[in-house]
Amino acid sequence: MSESALIPAELEAIAAAIRDSAVPKPRRKTQTSASALSAEPRSPLEAWATELVTELRYRLRAFAPEPWQLALTRPQSAERAAPVPGWRGMTTCDGVPAVWLEASSELVEQLAALRCGVALGEAEPRRKLTEAARRLFAPAGQALLASAVAAWARCGLGELTPIADPGAGEALVGGAVRLVLTWTGHLRGRCDVVLAAPAMTALTTRHHRASAELAHQLEGVELEVVVELGRCQVERGHLVPGAELALDTRLGGRVPIFVGGVRKAWGLPVVEHGLLAIHVQELEWPEDRDGGQP
């Protein structure tokens, strides 16, 4: 037997013989899963909430040293029971009550203790908030309100104006939406963000108006369109020349059309002049389906 190295052609022949003699593995059932291309665009409420969290993380650094984490729950009805707040602040939009914030007693106590130079681990929780604690918390409360105002403006939704009587919002719970901000780590507590029904209407209406204006301005801009004909999942060994891959799209079925990684329309594959083409059948605007409501 020769001890010389095998040439590439001999190696390929040996590999082919091994593949042919191997017992074929059963094929897996085609599976599909969501990809980044199928990500839905954010609703107006989600877009504003994201800006709010960004503003809060920036503005609260002056009152509470990190590390701490801030999480946001999914929107829920404001009619559900919530803890009695230790502090409340409210804003209006075009003279109509819009957004109010309710900080928990725990959050008020901790931020008040930090202003006094007391470490959070040394602060003893009180059963009832003192007026002094509320006064010490006031600058942080203004930062909470400023975050809501800045996030509203960054989304192009107009101007929020803080008002002096935050208790006026208690009668506007019907139809309102509640978001819950939760702090963990070095800082603990929660802050409920409640959007009155008029604010939700304004949020959705102005978002659609801004989207329509932007779409009109960009009518002449060329877009790169991606059409997904189908998907399948196979083992690595099955991806070889001559293999047939069964996609999850039926013949004659419509396929999604993406722009910038977001699904924008549905179409039907057709053949025109010997080329594969897509006949656009339906545009998709997810925000119109739910209006940003939870």
C-alpha positions as CSV (number, residue, x, y, z in Angstrom):
1,M,0.0,0.0,0.0
2,S,1.3,3.4,-1.0
3,E,2.1,5.8,1.9
4,S,1.8,8.9,-0.4
5,A,-0.9,11.4,0.5
6,L,-4.3,11.0,-1.2
7,I,-5.2,13.5,-3.8
8,P,-8.4,15.6,-3.4
9,A,-10.2,13.5,-6.1
10,E,-9.5,10.3,-4.1
11,L,-10.7,11.9,-0.9
12,E,-13.9,12.9,-2.6
13,A,-14.5,9.4,-4.0
14,I,-14.0,7.9,-0.5
15,A,-16.4,10.4,1.0
16,A,-19.0,9.6,-1.6
17,A,-18.7,5.9,-1.0
18,I,-19.2,6.4,2.7
19,R,-22.3,8.5,2.0
20,D,-23.8,5.9,-0.3
21,S,-23.3,3.1,2.1
22,A,-24.7,4.9,5.1
23,V,-28.2,4.0,6.3
24,P,-30.4,6.9,5.2
25,K,-31.8,8.9,8.2
26,P,-35.5,9.6,8.3
27,R,-36.4,13.1,7.2
28,R,-37.6,15.5,9.7
29,K,-40.9,17.1,9.4
30,T,-40.6,20.6,7.9
31,Q,-40.7,23.2,10.7
32,T,-41.0,26.9,10.5
33,S,-40.2,29.6,13.0
34,A,-40.4,33.4,13.1
35,S,-37.3,35.3,12.0
36,A,-36.2,38.9,12.3
37,L,-37.8,39.5,9.0
38,S,-41.2,38.7,10.4
39,A,-40.9,41.2,13.3
40,E,-44.0,43.4,13.6
41,P,-43.4,47.2,13.7
42,R,-44.0,48.8,17.1
43,S,-47.4,50.2,18.0
44,P,-47.5,53.9,18.9
45,L,-47.8,53.0,22.6
46,E,-44.8,50.7,22.5
47,A,-42.8,53.4,20.7
48,W,-43.6,56.0,23.4
49,A,-43.0,53.5,26.3
50,T,-39.5,52.7,24.9
51,E,-38.6,56.4,24.7
52,L,-40.0,56.8,28.3
53,V,-37.7,54.0,29.7
54,T,-34.7,55.6,27.9
55,E,-35.4,59.0,29.4
56,L,-35.9,57.5,32.9
57,R,-32.6,55.6,32.8
58,Y,-30.8,58.8,31.9
59,R,-32.6,61.2,34.3
60,L,-32.7,59.1,37.4
61,R,-28.9,58.6,37.5
62,A,-28.7,61.9,39.3
63,F,-30.8,60.6,42.1
64,A,-30.0,56.9,42.4
65,P,-26.5,55.4,41.8
66,E,-26.4,52.3,39.6
67,P,-26.4,49.3,39.4
68,W,-30.2,49.1,39.1
69,Q,-32.5,47.7,36.4
70,L,-35.7,49.1,35.0
71,A,-38.3,46.8,33.4
72,L,-41.6,47.7,31.7
73,T,-44.7,45.4,31.8
74,R,-47.1,45.0,28.9
75,P,-50.0,47.4,28.8
76,Q,-53.1,46.5,30.9
77,S,-56.4,48.1,31.8
78,A,-56.1,50.9,34.3
79,E,-59.3,49.7,36.0
80,R,-57.3,46.9,37.7
81,A,-56.4,47.4,41.3
82,A,-53.1,49.1,41.9
83,P,-51.2,49.8,45.2
84,V,-51.9,53.2,46.8
85,P,-49.2,55.5,45.4
86,G,-46.8,57.3,47.6
87,W,-46.6,60.1,45.0
88,R,-48.6,61.1,42.0
89,G,-47.9,63.5,39.1
90,M,-50.0,64.4,36.2
91,T,-49.8,66.0,32.8
92,T,-52.3,67.3,30.2
93,C,-52.1,67.5,26.4
94,D,-54.0,70.3,24.6
95,G,-55.8,71.0,27.9
96,V,-57.0,67.4,28.3
97,P,-55.7,65.1,31.1
98,A,-53.3,62.8,29.4
99,V,-50.6,61.0,31.4
100,W,-50.2,60.6,35.2
101,L,-47.5,58.7,37.1
102,E,-47.9,57.0,40.5
103,A,-44.7,56.1,42.4
104,S,-44.9,53.4,45.1
105,S,-44.1,54.3,48.7
106,E,-41.1,52.0,48.5
107,L,-39.6,54.0,45.6
108,V,-40.4,57.3,47.4
109,E,-38.7,56.2,50.6
110,Q,-35.6,55.0,48.9
111,L,-35.0,58.1,46.8
112,A,-35.7,60.3,49.8
113,A,-33.2,58.3,51.9
114,L,-30.6,58.7,49.1
115,R,-31.0,62.5,49.2
116,C,-30.2,62.4,52.9
117,G,-27.1,60.4,52.3
118,V,-28.5,57.2,53.8
119,A,-27.5,53.9,52.2
120,L,-30.5,52.0,50.9
121,G,-29.6,49.0,53.0
122,E,-29.6,51.1,56.1
123,A,-33.0,52.8,55.5
124,E,-35.8,51.4,57.5
125,P,-39.2,51.1,55.7
126,R,-42.0,53.1,57.3
127,R,-45.6,52.0,57.4
128,K,-46.7,55.5,56.5
129,L,-44.9,58.0,54.4
130,T,-43.9,61.3,56.1
131,E,-44.4,64.7,54.5
132,A,-40.6,65.1,54.8
133,A,-40.0,62.0,52.6
134,R,-42.4,63.4,50.0
135,R,-40.6,66.7,49.9
136,L,-37.3,65.0,49.6
137,F,-38.7,62.9,46.7
138,A,-40.1,65.9,44.9
139,P,-37.0,66.5,42.6
140,A,-37.0,62.9,41.6
141,G,-40.8,63.1,40.9
142,Q,-40.2,66.1,38.7
143,A,-37.6,64.0,36.8
144,L,-40.3,61.3,36.3
145,L,-42.7,63.9,34.9
146,A,-39.9,65.4,32.7
147,S,-39.2,61.9,31.3
148,A,-42.8,61.5,30.2
149,V,-42.9,65.0,28.7
150,A,-39.6,64.4,26.8
151,A,-40.6,61.0,25.5
152,W,-44.0,62.4,24.3
153,A,-42.2,65.2,22.4
154,R,-39.5,62.8,20.9
155,C,-42.3,60.8,19.4
156,G,-43.7,63.9,17.7
157,L,-47.0,63.8,19.7
158,G,-47.2,67.4,20.8
159,E,-46.5,68.8,24.3
160,L,-47.4,67.5,27.7
161,T,-47.9,70.0,30.4
162,P,-47.6,69.1,34.2
163,I,-50.5,70.3,36.3
164,A,-50.7,71.2,40.0
165,D,-53.7,68.9,40.9
166,P,-52.7,65.3,40.1
167,G,-55.7,64.0,42.0
168,A,-57.9,65.2,39.1
169,G,-57.0,62.1,37.1
170,E,-58.6,59.6,39.4
171,A,-62.0,60.1,37.6
172,L,-60.5,59.3,34.2
173,V,-59.6,55.6,34.8
174,G,-62.3,54.4,32.4
175,G,-60.8,53.3,29.1
176,A,-57.3,54.2,30.3
177,V,-54.2,52.1,29.9
178,R,-51.7,51.3,32.6
179,L,-48.0,50.6,32.2
180,V,-45.9,49.4,35.2
181,L,-42.3,50.3,35.6
182,T,-40.4,48.1,38.1
183,W,-37.0,48.8,39.5
184,T,-34.7,46.0,40.8
185,G,-31.2,45.8,42.1
186,H,-29.7,48.7,44.0
187,L,-33.1,50.6,43.7
188,R,-36.4,48.9,44.2
189,G,-40.0,50.0,43.7
190,R,-42.5,50.6,41.0
191,C,-44.1,53.5,39.1
192,D,-47.5,53.1,37.4
193,V,-47.8,55.1,34.2
194,V,-51.5,55.7,33.3
195,L,-52.6,57.0,29.9
196,A,-56.2,58.4,29.8
197,A,-58.4,57.4,27.0
198,P,-58.1,60.9,25.3
199,A,-54.3,60.5,25.4
200,M,-54.5,57.0,23.8
201,T,-56.7,58.5,21.0
202,A,-54.3,61.4,20.5
203,L,-51.3,59.0,20.6
204,T,-52.8,56.8,17.8
205,T,-54.2,59.7,15.7
206,R,-51.0,61.7,15.7
207,H,-49.0,58.6,15.0
208,H,-51.0,57.8,11.9
209,R,-50.9,61.4,10.7
210,A,-47.2,61.6,11.1
211,S,-46.8,58.2,9.3
212,A,-49.0,59.5,6.5
213,E,-47.0,62.7,6.1
214,L,-43.7,60.8,6.2
215,A,-45.0,58.3,3.6
216,H,-46.0,61.2,1.3
217,Q,-42.6,62.8,1.6
218,L,-40.8,59.5,0.8
219,E,-43.0,58.5,-2.2
220,G,-40.1,59.0,-4.6
221,V,-37.5,57.1,-2.5
222,E,-36.5,53.7,-3.8
223,L,-36.9,50.8,-1.4
224,E,-35.3,47.5,-1.4
225,V,-38.0,44.8,-1.2
226,V,-37.5,41.3,0.0
227,V,-40.0,38.6,-0.8
228,E,-39.9,35.4,1.3
229,L,-41.1,32.5,-0.9
230,G,-41.0,30.0,1.9
231,R,-38.9,28.3,4.6
232,C,-37.9,24.8,5.7
233,Q,-35.6,23.2,8.2
234,V,-33.2,20.4,7.1
235,E,-30.2,18.6,8.5
236,R,-26.9,19.8,7.4
237,G,-26.2,16.5,5.6
238,H,-29.3,16.9,3.4
239,L,-28.1,20.2,1.9
240,V,-26.4,18.7,-1.0
241,P,-26.6,19.1,-4.8
242,G,-29.7,17.2,-6.1
243,A,-31.7,17.5,-2.8
244,E,-35.3,18.7,-3.0
245,L,-36.3,21.1,-0.2
246,A,-40.1,21.3,0.5
247,L,-41.1,24.9,1.5
248,D,-44.0,25.7,3.7
249,T,-45.7,27.8,1.0
250,R,-48.5,26.1,-1.1
251,L,-48.5,26.5,-4.8
252,G,-50.7,29.6,-5.6
253,G,-50.5,30.8,-2.0
254,R,-49.6,34.3,-1.1
255,V,-46.2,35.2,0.3
256,P,-45.0,38.1,2.6
257,I,-43.2,41.1,1.3
258,F,-40.7,42.9,3.6
259,V,-39.2,46.4,3.5
260,G,-36.4,47.2,5.9
261,G,-36.9,43.9,7.7
262,V,-40.6,44.6,8.5
263,R,-43.5,42.9,6.8
264,K,-45.4,45.5,4.8
265,A,-47.5,43.6,2.3
266,W,-48.7,40.2,0.9
267,G,-48.3,39.1,-2.7
268,L,-48.8,36.3,-5.2
269,P,-45.9,34.9,-7.2
270,V,-46.4,35.1,-10.9
271,V,-44.3,34.7,-14.1
272,E,-44.1,37.7,-16.5
273,H,-42.0,37.6,-19.6
274,G,-40.1,34.6,-18.3
275,L,-39.2,36.3,-15.0
276,L,-40.5,35.6,-11.5
277,A,-42.6,38.5,-10.3
278,I,-44.8,39.3,-7.3
279,H,-48.4,40.6,-7.7
280,V,-49.0,42.8,-4.6
281,Q,-52.5,41.9,-3.2
282,E,-52.7,43.5,0.2
283,L,-50.9,46.1,2.3
284,E,-50.5,45.4,5.9
285,W,-50.6,48.1,8.6
286,P,-50.5,46.3,12.0
287,E,-51.1,49.5,14.0
288,D,-54.5,49.8,12.3
289,R,-55.6,46.4,13.7
290,D,-55.3,47.3,17.3
291,G,-54.6,51.0,17.4
292,G,-51.8,50.5,19.8
293,Q,-54.2,49.1,22.4
294,P,-53.2,46.2,24.6
